[in-house]
Amino acid sequence: MTLSLKSNEATKNYYPFDFEFSVTFTLTDAGLDVVFAVQNNGNSDLSYSLGYHPAFNVPIDGEGSFDDYRLDLEPAQDSLSTYEIVKKPNPYRSGKLEKLPNYHNGIVELDHDMFAKGLLIIKNTGIKTVKLYSKVTKHAVTVDVADFDHVTLWTKEGANAPFLCIEPFNGLPDVYGDLVELQSKEGNHHLAANDSKSYHVNLKLQ
């Protein structure tokens, strides 16, 4: 199934570019393939951000509890940084970096306390896949994030919610109080006139 959006006079009131954007979902025996395609139909540079917001039940299939689950980030990095988030009331960046909590040797041990400030935006310094798993279940979810600059982790803060979002992202929220033009927005991607770009995400379920 392909969903598409093409620019028109209404969209240009908010986003002043000629573009076409499509998302194609393909069911496979192993899970789901998702392809995002961006086309610049204009005669100037197009500035955009793009992210995917899948959420997964944790615990998976009701087996265990949230704290039983882990994330395996491959390939393993010595340390990973996240952008400090401030709520004003929506999530902005403070401009500072923090260490990813509960991270050691490629593994993140999940608990709700690590999301007390809200979402965790990980600088992707080479992460290819993120696997959600637990020893208490045979099931797991693996998300391919290789085409994306950042990986965002989120569950509803203060709610002990039974889900986790694993979000591949190209783009960043603004730094609070720092107004910038869309063309120079940090984290945005760019397309030259009449150029196109696609991004792939694979969700493997077991």
Order of alpha helices (4+ residues) and beta strands (2+ residues): beta-alpha-beta-beta-beta-beta-beta-beta-beta-beta-beta-beta-beta-beta-beta-beta-beta-beta-beta
